[in-house]
Amino acid sequence: MLNRTRRIFFSTVKSSNLYLTISSSSESIFRNQVIKRASFPGIEGYFTVTNNHSPLVTLLRNGIITVEFDEKEKKQFFISDGIFIYKKSNDNSSSNNAEIVGVEIVPLEYLDKNKTVKVLQQMCAVNDATDDKWRKIKTMLG
């Protein structure tokens, strides 16, 4: 009779992912979304993080956030300002967490520069055409 031995190999390598959470004051855009890398507008200039970046807490200024999920898929957002936190995982895995909390965060495709300029010009024209201070204030507030 032949003695058969089964060999089972267990992977000791834990998953290595970077999880991103993006939240604004009004909504949660991503919650623990796996990403490859992301770029942010820091107060001292743009910076990029990938998995295994050193821990970091920094302020963000207005600008474009670029999130890359893989080589083909990426999304961009406009942020007015906010805070960025990067922390290492508490367990022994090499997965890490990054979090952005912003005052206003909007997908870039929602913004239309030409329409914004047109509306602003209309508001300025209404504002210039009146001497009523209250109406000027209401116009400038939108």
Buried (B, 14 or more C-beta within 10 A) or exposed (E): EEEEEEEEEEEEEEEEBBBBBBBBEEEEBBEEBBBBBBBBBBEEEEBEBEBEBEEEEEEBBEBEBBBBBEEEEBBEBBBBBBEBBBEBBEEEEBBBBBBBBBBBBBEEEEEEEEEEEEEEEEBEEBBEEEEEEEEBEEBEEE
